[in-house]
Amino acid sequence: MQDPEKSPSPSEAVAILLLRPDCEDTKGRAQEWAHRLDLPVVEPETAAAQGLHLVPTKEGLELWAGARRHQGVGHVDFTRRMESGPGVAQQPLHRAVGKRSGFVVDATAGFGDDAIALAGFGHRVLALEQSPIMAALLEEAKRRAEMDRQTAAIAERLQIECADACQKLPQLELAPDVVYLDPMYPEPERKSRALPRIEIQLLRRLVGKNQEDEALFEAALRSGARRIVVKRPLSAPPLHEKRAAHHQGKLARYDVYDVAAFEPPRPEGRSSSAKGRIET
C-alpha cells in the first residue's frame, strides 16, 4: 500500500480500470461511469501501477490503490454498519445525534459508514460528498442496496449528493435537525510504520489530507440545524468551547453543539424540519 505521506496533494487523477475477462454488464458500466465522470478507461496492461482506479466488478464498484486489487481496495458496504438490538441505542454516534428519528445531513460522507449507520437508526439522511469518485461509489452501493431485501429500507432513507458542504449547507431548502461532521483531520505523527486503514489512505489521495473544519462548522451553523455533531480523535481538543456534551467511543469522540448557544440568525425563507427537536 502507498503511504499517504507521499501522495500528491490535494488530489490524484483517477482512471476507470476495465478488468478482463469481462462481461457485457461490467463493460457497459465502465463506459457509463467513464462518460459520467469524464475519466479515461484503461486495461491492466496500460494502467498506472500506483495510480488510483475506479473498478466496476460483478460485486459492485471499487476504488483500488493501484492497478492490482491486493494493493488496497475500498468500497461502500451497506451491511458493515447495519446493527440492531438493544445495544444500538447506547452507541456513542446514536446518543450524540439523538434518539428521535429526524433529518440528518452527513456533510462529509466519505465511504458512507456513518451515513448508513444513521439511516439504520431510522433517520432520513442526506449524505454530501465533494468527491465525484466517492459519490459514484456511494450511488452504486445504494442502487445495489435498494434491490436487497435486507438493506432496501435503509437505502431508501439515504439520499446522496455530490456537493461541497460549505456551499450546500447554507442553501438547504429544509433545515436539518442535525448536521454531522467528520472532517479529515491532520494525520498524527505515527510511532510505528503502520499505515491508516485503506479507506483513510484512499480518501486522502482523493481529496487531500485536510479539510477546513472551521469553515465546515460555520456552514453547519448557517444550515438552520438545531444540533451539530463533530467526530474527533480521542486526543484532539473540541473545535469550540461551547460544546454541550460529548460521547466517547473506543476510537473516536462525538462532540455535540447546541446551535442556539451560538445564536446564528435562521436564514430567511428556510423551512424547519417537521420532526421537532431531537431528544438526547
C-alpha positions in Angstrom: 0.0 0.0 0.0 1.2 3.5 -0.8 1.9 5.8 2.2 -0.4 8.8 2.0 2.6 11.0 3.1 4.0 10.5 -0.4 0.7 11.1 -2.2 0.3 14.3 -4.3 -2.0 16.9 -2.7 -4.7 17.9 -2.9 -5.8 15.1 -5.2 -4.7 12.4 -7.7 -6.1 11.6 -11.1 -8.3 8.5 -11.4 -8.9 6.2 -14.3 -11.6 3.5 -14.9 -9.9 0.1 -14.9 -11.6 -2.5 -17.2 -10.9 -6.0 -16.0 -10.7 -9.0 -18.3 -12.3 -11.4 -18.9 -15.2 -9.0 -18.6 -18.9 -9.5 -19.1 -21.1 -7.0 -21.2 -22.7 -5.6 -18.0 -19.3 -4.8 -16.4 -18.0 -3.3 -19.7 -21.2 -1.2 -20.1 -21.0 0.1 -16.5 -17.3 1.0 -17.1 -18.2 3.0 -20.1 -21.2 4.7 -18.4 -19.1 5.8 -15.4 -16.3 6.9 -17.7 -18.8 9.1 -19.5 -20.4 10.5 -16.4 -17.2 11.3 -14.6 -15.2 12.2 -17.7 -12.5 9.6 -16.9 -10.3 7.6 -19.2 -10.7 3.8 -19.5 -7.6 1.7 -19.2 -6.9 -2.0 -19.2 -4.5 -3.8 -16.8 -1.6 -3.7 -19.3 -1.7 0.1 -19.6 -2.9 1.0 -16.1 -0.5 3.1 -13.9 0.9 0.7 -11.4 0.5 3.1 -8.4 -2.5 5.1 -9.8 -6.0 5.3 -8.4 -8.5 3.2 -10.3 -12.3 3.0 -10.2 -13.1 -0.6 -11.0 -16.6 -1.9 -11.9 -16.8 -5.6 -10.8 -19.6 -8.1 -10.5 -19.7 -7.4 -6.8 -20.0 -3.6 -7.3 -17.9 -0.5 -7.8 -14.5 -0.5 -6.1 -11.7 2.0 -5.7 -8.2 0.5 -6.0 -5.0 2.0 -4.6 -3.1 0.7 -7.7 -3.5 -1.5 -10.8 -3.9 -4.7 -8.7 -6.5 -5.4 -6.1 -4.0 -6.6 -3.5 -2.5 -3.1 -3.3 -5.6 -1.9 -1.4 -9.3 -1.6 -2.1 -12.1 0.4 -0.8 -15.8 0.1 -1.4 -19.1 1.1 0.2 -20.7 -1.7 2.3 -24.3 -1.3 3.5 -24.0 -4.4 5.7 -20.9 -3.3 7.6 -22.8 -0.7 9.7 -26.2 -2.4 9.8 -26.5 -3.0 13.5 -29.6 -3.8 15.6 -30.6 -4.8 19.1 -30.8 -3.1 22.4 -27.1 -2.1 22.3 -27.6 0.2 19.3 -29.2 3.0 21.4 -26.1 3.1 23.6 -23.7 3.6 20.7 -21.9 7.0 21.0 -22.9 8.1 17.5 -26.6 7.3 18.2 -26.5 9.1 21.5 -24.8 12.1 20.1 -27.3 12.5 17.2 -30.3 11.8 19.3 -32.9 9.1 19.9 -35.8 10.5 17.9 -35.7 9.9 14.2 -35.2 13.1 12.2 -33.5 14.7 9.2 -29.7 14.4 9.4 -27.1 15.8 7.0 -23.8 13.9 6.9 -21.7 16.7 5.4 -18.6 14.6 4.9 -19.8 11.2 3.8 -16.6 9.5 2.6 -17.2 5.8 2.3 -20.6 6.2 3.9 -20.2 4.1 7.1 -21.7 6.7 9.4 -24.4 7.8 6.9 -25.5 4.2 6.6 -25.5 3.7 10.3 -27.6 6.9 10.8 -30.1 5.7 8.2 -30.1 2.3 10.0 -31.0 4.2 13.2 -34.2 5.4 11.4 -33.0 8.9 10.4 -33.6 10.4 7.0 -30.0 11.1 5.8 -28.6 13.5 3.2 -25.1 12.4 2.5 -22.9 15.1 1.0 -19.7 14.2 -0.7 -17.4 16.6 -2.5 -15.5 14.0 -4.5 -17.4 12.8 -7.6 -15.5 9.5 -7.3 -16.7 8.9 -3.8 -20.2 10.0 -4.7 -20.2 7.4 -7.5 -19.2 4.6 -5.1 -22.0 5.7 -2.7 -24.5 5.9 -5.5 -23.6 2.5 -6.9 -23.8 0.9 -3.5 -27.2 2.5 -2.8 -28.5 1.2 -6.1 -27.5 -2.4 -5.2 -28.8 -2.0 -1.6 -32.2 -1.0 -2.9 -32.5 -4.3 -4.6 -31.7 -6.3 -1.5 -34.5 -7.0 1.0 -32.0 -6.8 3.9 -30.9 -3.3 3.1 -33.7 -1.8 0.9 -35.3 0.2 3.8 -32.0 1.7 4.9 -31.1 2.6 1.3 -34.5 4.4 0.8 -33.8 6.7 3.8 -30.4 7.7 2.3 -30.0 10.4 -0.3 -26.7 11.1 -1.9 -25.5 14.3 -3.4 -22.1 15.3 -4.8 -21.6 18.8 -3.4 -19.2 21.0 -1.4 -20.8 21.0 2.1 -19.5 24.6 2.8 -21.6 25.8 -0.1 -24.6 23.4 0.1 -25.4 23.6 3.9 -26.5 27.3 3.9 -28.6 26.6 0.8 -30.7 23.7 2.0 -34.4 24.1 1.5 -35.3 22.1 4.6 -33.4 22.8 7.8 -32.0 19.6 9.2 -32.4 18.5 12.7 -28.7 17.6 12.9 -25.6 18.3 10.8 -22.9 15.6 11.3 -19.3 16.5 10.6 -16.4 14.0 10.3 -13.6 16.2 8.8 -10.4 14.9 7.5 -8.2 16.0 10.4 -4.5 16.2 10.1 -2.6 12.9 10.2 -0.9 12.5 13.6 2.7 11.6 14.0 3.0 7.8 13.9 5.2 6.0 16.4 5.2 2.9 14.2 5.3 2.3 10.4 1.7 1.1 10.5 -0.5 2.9 7.9 -4.0 4.1 8.5 -6.8 1.8 7.2 -7.1 1.7 3.5 -10.2 3.9 3.3 -8.4 6.8 5.0 -5.5 6.4 2.7 -7.7 6.5 -0.4 -9.7 9.5 0.8 -6.5 11.4 1.5 -5.3 10.7 -2.0 -8.7 11.8 -3.5 -9.4 15.0 -1.6 -6.2 15.8 0.2 -5.2 15.4 3.8 -7.0 18.2 5.5 -10.4 19.8 5.3 -11.3 23.3 6.6 -13.1 22.1 9.7 -13.8 25.7 10.9 -15.4 26.5 7.6 -17.5 23.3 7.7 -18.6 24.2 11.2 -19.6 27.8 10.2 -21.6 26.4 7.2 -23.3 23.9 9.6 -24.3 26.9 11.8 -25.9 28.6 8.8 -27.8 25.5 7.8 -30.6 26.1 10.3 -29.9 22.9 12.1 -30.6 22.6 15.8 -27.6 20.4 16.6 -24.1 19.9 15.2 -22.2 16.7 16.0 -18.5 16.6 15.3 -16.4 13.4 15.2 -13.0 13.9 16.7 -9.9 11.8 17.6 -9.9 10.9 21.3 -6.9 13.1 22.0 -8.0 16.1 19.9 -9.4 19.3 21.6 -13.0 20.3 20.8 -13.5 22.7 17.8 -15.3 25.2 20.1 -15.5 25.8 23.8 -19.4 25.9 23.6 -19.6 22.1 23.5 -22.8 21.0 25.1 -21.9 17.3 25.5 -19.7 14.6 24.2 -20.0 10.8 23.8 -16.8 8.8 23.7 -16.2 5.5 21.8 -13.2 3.3 21.7 -11.6 5.0 18.7 -13.3 8.4 18.4 -15.3 11.1 20.3 -18.6 12.7 19.2 -18.9 16.3 20.3 -22.4 17.8 20.5 -23.1 21.5 20.0 -26.5 23.2 20.6 -26.8 25.7 17.8 -28.9 28.0 20.0 -25.8 28.7 22.0 -24.2 30.4 19.0 -27.3 32.4 18.3 -27.0 32.3 14.5 -29.7 34.0 12.5 -32.0 31.5 10.9 -31.8 32.0 7.1 -34.9 33.7 5.7 -37.5 31.5 4.0 -35.9 28.3 5.5 -38.4 25.6 6.4 -37.9 23.9 9.7 -37.9 20.1 9.9 -41.4 18.9 10.9 -39.9 16.3 13.3 -39.2 18.7 16.1 -36.3 18.8 18.4 -34.3 15.6 18.6 -34.1 14.3 22.1 -30.9 13.2 23.7 
